[in-house]
Amino acid sequence: MKKNQGILGIDIGGTNIKSGILTENKLKDIKSFPTPAFQSKEIIFQSILDLISSYNHEEFHGIGIGVPGLIELSTGTILSINNIPMLENSNLKNYLETHTKLSVKIDNDANCFVLGAYKFGAFCDMKHIVGISLGTGLGSGIIINKTLYQGVNAAAGEWSAIPYNGKTFEDYCSSKFFVREYRQSADYLATLAINGEKHALEAFQQFGVHLAELIKYVSYTLSPEGIILGGSISQSHQLFMGSLIDQLKISQYPSLMEKLKINISDVQEPGILGAAALHFEK
């Protein structure tokens, strides 16, 4: 599909479903509505179809979708999905292609995040990139030789499940860390930290240390040129980047850490952009 043709991107989350049309590298007509997460599969499918129908179909020629789960890429079957149980073992791709007569691409939402943040962000000229999304959970995606690497079932980059410090990286590099260790949300603690609250500042300092250990793991595995941080917690990067950088200096391979570039994504709606950009991948 040509890059000047419009593509409708849809980012399906456990809380909201967002969409927009990508045309000539610009996103327009962004829409959002609450995810009917615990409704039947039929209701969820129809809600997404209704969203698509709300757009002028002449403005796009394909649909790209990101979902928070694993995908059988050869068929488009959603094998597992976080927070939307009724979509497990369903095939949204086939349903939408049947009803819209358009080509539908579907992938893991973290893969869509890194694709959007990479192609439309500051690191677009690099060849090897890892994107890490820091939010309610931990999501990661991989770009190798300027191309999205999906792996089997779109599961490449699932460092969230890797054992770390008696739990997993997701337990220390997402909002789960703040709730478990400090009994407060990341957003609330960020507000306190900005106002100088000592325990809140300590929370983000420790978060930076744990995130640095994840980045080391990623670097030892793939040795990317750059890492893009996104997600809601990344908006508070000024509170944890100092401890993160200090912790990265404690490394078995200092040359890797010295060359590694870390960027906070400033791309708006990278999940929608990346979902649409699936149509431009080989």
C-alpha positions as CSV (number, residue, x, y, z in Angstrom):
1,M,0.0,0.0,0.0
2,K,1.3,3.4,-0.9
3,K,2.3,5.8,1.9
4,N,0.1,8.6,0.6
5,Q,-3.0,6.5,0.9
6,G,-5.0,7.0,4.1
7,I,-5.0,4.2,6.8
8,L,-7.3,4.0,9.8
9,G,-5.3,3.2,12.9
10,I,-7.1,1.7,15.9
11,D,-5.4,1.3,19.4
12,I,-7.5,-1.0,21.6
13,G,-6.8,-0.7,25.3
14,G,-8.4,-2.1,28.3
15,T,-9.8,1.3,29.2
16,N,-10.3,3.1,25.9
17,I,-10.3,2.5,22.2
18,K,-8.6,5.3,20.2
19,S,-8.5,5.8,16.4
20,G,-7.4,8.2,13.7
21,I,-6.6,8.4,10.0
22,L,-2.9,8.5,9.0
23,T,-2.5,10.4,5.7
24,E,0.9,11.6,4.4
25,N,2.5,11.1,7.8
26,K,-0.1,13.1,9.6
27,L,-2.8,11.9,12.0
28,K,-6.3,13.4,11.8
29,D,-9.8,12.8,13.1
30,I,-8.7,11.3,16.4
31,K,-11.6,9.7,18.3
32,S,-11.9,7.8,21.6
33,F,-14.5,5.9,23.5
34,P,-14.6,3.6,26.5
35,T,-13.7,0.0,25.8
36,P,-16.7,-2.3,26.5
37,A,-14.2,-4.7,28.0
38,F,-16.5,-7.1,29.8
39,Q,-19.3,-7.2,27.2
40,S,-19.7,-10.1,24.8
41,K,-17.4,-10.5,21.8
42,E,-20.3,-9.6,19.5
43,I,-20.8,-6.2,21.3
44,I,-17.1,-5.4,21.3
45,F,-16.8,-6.3,17.6
46,Q,-19.9,-4.2,16.7
47,S,-18.6,-1.3,18.7
48,I,-15.4,-1.2,16.7
49,L,-17.3,-1.6,13.5
50,D,-19.5,1.3,14.5
51,L,-16.3,3.4,15.2
52,I,-15.0,2.6,11.7
53,S,-18.4,3.4,10.2
54,S,-18.3,6.9,11.8
55,Y,-15.5,7.8,9.4
56,N,-15.7,8.7,5.8
57,H,-14.6,5.5,4.1
58,E,-13.2,7.4,1.1
59,E,-10.5,8.7,3.3
60,F,-8.8,5.4,4.1
61,H,-7.9,2.2,2.2
62,G,-6.9,-0.1,5.0
63,I,-7.2,-0.6,8.8
64,G,-4.4,-1.3,11.3
65,I,-5.2,-2.4,14.8
66,G,-3.1,-2.8,18.0
67,V,-4.3,-5.0,20.8
68,P,-2.8,-5.8,24.3
69,G,-2.1,-9.4,23.7
70,L,-0.5,-12.1,21.6
71,I,-1.6,-12.6,17.9
72,E,-1.3,-15.6,15.6
73,L,0.1,-13.5,12.8
74,S,-0.7,-15.9,10.0
75,T,-4.5,-15.9,10.8
76,G,-5.0,-12.8,12.9
77,T,-6.4,-14.8,15.8
78,I,-6.1,-13.1,19.2
79,L,-4.6,-15.8,21.3
80,S,-4.5,-14.0,24.6
81,I,-5.4,-10.4,25.6
82,N,-5.0,-8.3,28.8
83,N,-8.2,-6.9,30.4
84,I,-10.6,-7.8,27.6
85,P,-11.3,-11.5,28.2
86,M,-14.1,-11.9,25.7
87,L,-11.7,-11.3,22.8
88,E,-9.5,-14.3,23.6
89,N,-9.3,-16.8,20.8
90,S,-11.4,-14.5,18.6
91,N,-10.6,-13.1,15.1
92,L,-11.3,-9.4,14.8
93,K,-9.3,-9.2,11.6
94,N,-11.6,-11.6,9.7
95,Y,-14.7,-10.0,11.1
96,L,-13.7,-6.5,10.0
97,E,-12.4,-7.6,6.6
98,T,-15.7,-9.3,6.0
99,H,-17.8,-6.3,7.0
100,T,-15.6,-3.5,5.6
101,K,-14.1,-5.2,2.5
102,L,-10.8,-3.6,3.4
103,S,-7.4,-5.0,4.3
104,V,-6.9,-5.3,8.1
105,K,-3.5,-5.7,9.8
106,I,-3.4,-6.6,13.5
107,D,-0.5,-6.7,16.0
108,N,0.5,-6.4,19.6
109,D,0.0,-2.9,21.0
110,A,3.6,-2.6,22.2
111,N,4.8,-3.4,18.7
112,C,2.5,-0.7,17.4
113,F,3.8,1.7,20.0
114,V,7.5,1.2,19.0
115,L,6.6,1.3,15.3
116,G,4.8,4.6,15.7
117,A,7.3,6.2,18.1
118,Y,10.2,5.1,15.9
119,K,8.9,6.1,12.4
120,F,7.5,9.4,13.5
121,G,10.0,10.3,16.2
122,A,13.6,11.6,16.7
123,F,15.3,8.2,16.2
124,C,13.8,7.5,12.8
125,D,17.2,7.5,11.1
126,M,18.6,4.8,13.4
127,K,18.5,1.1,12.4
128,H,18.1,-0.8,15.6
129,I,15.7,0.5,18.3
130,V,13.8,-0.8,21.3
131,G,10.7,0.9,22.6
132,I,9.6,0.5,26.2
133,S,6.1,1.7,27.3
134,L,5.8,2.4,31.0
135,G,2.2,2.5,32.3
136,T,-0.3,0.3,34.0
137,G,1.9,-2.6,32.6
138,L,5.2,-2.9,30.9
139,G,5.3,-3.2,27.1
140,S,8.2,-3.4,24.7
141,G,8.8,-3.7,20.9
142,I,11.8,-4.1,18.7
143,I,13.0,-2.5,15.5
144,I,15.8,-4.3,13.6
145,N,17.3,-2.9,10.4
146,K,14.5,-0.3,10.4
147,T,11.8,-3.0,10.4
148,L,9.5,-4.2,13.1
149,Y,10.5,-7.5,14.5
150,Q,7.5,-9.4,15.8
151,G,8.7,-12.9,16.5
152,V,6.3,-15.8,16.9
153,N,2.8,-14.7,17.9
154,A,3.9,-11.0,17.9
155,A,5.6,-11.8,21.3
156,A,9.1,-10.4,20.6
157,G,10.2,-8.1,23.4
158,E,8.0,-9.5,26.2
159,W,10.5,-8.6,28.8
160,S,7.7,-7.8,31.2
161,A,7.5,-11.6,32.0
162,I,11.3,-12.0,32.7
163,P,12.1,-12.9,36.3
164,Y,13.7,-10.1,38.2
165,N,14.3,-9.5,41.9
166,G,12.0,-12.3,43.0
167,K,9.2,-11.1,40.7
168,T,9.2,-9.8,37.1
169,F,10.4,-6.7,35.4
170,E,6.8,-5.6,35.0
171,D,6.4,-5.6,38.8
172,Y,9.3,-3.1,39.1
173,C,9.0,-1.1,35.8
174,S,5.3,-0.2,35.7
175,S,2.7,1.4,37.9
176,K,2.6,-1.9,39.8
177,F,5.8,-0.9,41.5
178,F,4.4,2.3,43.0
179,V,1.2,0.7,44.2
180,R,2.9,-2.3,45.8
181,E,5.8,-0.5,47.4
182,Y,4.3,2.9,48.2
183,R,0.6,2.3,48.2
184,Q,0.0,5.2,45.8
185,S,-0.5,5.6,42.1
186,A,2.4,6.8,40.0
187,D,0.5,10.0,39.0
188,Y,-0.2,10.9,42.6
189,L,3.4,10.2,43.7
190,A,4.7,12.3,40.8
191,T,2.6,15.3,42.0
192,L,4.1,14.8,45.5
193,A,7.6,14.5,44.1
194,I,7.4,17.6,42.1
195,N,6.4,19.4,45.4
196,G,9.5,17.9,47.1
197,E,8.0,15.1,49.1
198,K,10.9,12.9,50.2
199,H,9.2,9.5,50.0
200,A,7.8,10.3,46.6
201,L,11.2,11.4,45.3
202,E,12.7,8.2,46.7
203,A,10.0,6.2,44.9
204,F,11.0,7.6,41.5
205,Q,14.7,7.3,42.3
206,Q,14.2,3.5,43.0
207,F,12.0,3.2,39.9
208,G,14.9,4.6,37.8
209,V,17.3,2.0,39.3
210,H,15.0,-0.8,38.3
211,L,14.3,0.6,34.9
212,A,18.1,0.8,34.3
213,E,18.4,-2.9,35.1
214,L,15.8,-3.6,32.4
215,I,17.6,-1.4,29.9
216,K,20.9,-3.3,30.7
217,Y,19.1,-6.6,30.1
218,V,17.8,-5.3,26.8
219,S,21.2,-3.9,25.8
220,Y,23.0,-7.1,26.6
221,T,20.5,-9.1,24.5
222,L,20.1,-6.8,21.5
223,S,22.6,-4.0,21.7
224,P,20.3,-1.4,20.1
225,E,21.4,2.1,19.1
226,G,18.6,3.7,21.0
227,I,15.8,3.1,23.4
228,I,12.5,5.1,23.3
229,L,10.6,5.4,26.5
230,G,6.8,6.1,26.3
231,G,3.7,5.5,28.3
232,S,2.2,7.6,31.1
233,I,5.1,7.2,33.6
234,S,7.6,8.5,31.0
235,Q,5.9,11.9,31.4
236,S,7.6,12.1,34.8
237,H,11.0,11.2,33.4
238,Q,12.7,14.2,35.1
239,L,12.0,12.4,38.4
240,F,13.8,9.1,37.5
241,M,16.3,9.8,34.7
242,G,19.0,10.8,37.1
243,S,19.1,7.5,39.0
244,L,18.6,5.6,35.8
245,I,21.7,7.2,34.2
246,D,23.7,6.6,37.3
247,Q,22.7,3.0,37.5
248,L,23.6,2.4,33.8
249,K,27.2,3.4,34.6
250,I,27.4,0.3,36.8
251,S,27.7,-2.1,33.9
252,Q,29.8,-5.1,32.8
253,Y,30.0,-3.5,29.3
254,P,30.4,0.2,29.8
255,S,31.0,0.8,26.1
256,L,27.4,-0.3,25.4
257,M,26.0,2.1,27.9
258,E,28.1,5.0,26.7
259,K,26.9,4.6,23.1
260,L,23.3,3.9,24.0
261,K,20.9,6.8,23.4
262,I,17.7,7.1,25.4
263,N,14.8,9.3,24.2
264,I,11.5,10.2,25.8
265,S,9.0,9.9,23.0
266,D,7.2,13.1,22.1
267,V,5.1,11.5,19.4
268,Q,1.4,12.0,19.9
269,E,-0.7,8.8,19.8
270,P,2.2,6.4,18.8
271,G,-0.1,3.4,19.2
272,I,-2.6,4.7,16.6
273,L,0.3,5.7,14.2
274,G,2.0,2.4,14.6
275,A,-1.2,0.4,14.0
276,A,-1.7,2.3,10.8
277,A,1.9,2.0,9.8
278,L,1.6,-1.8,9.9
279,H,0.4,-1.5,6.3
280,F,3.8,-0.1,5.3
281,E,5.8,-2.9,6.8
282,K,7.2,-5.6,4.5
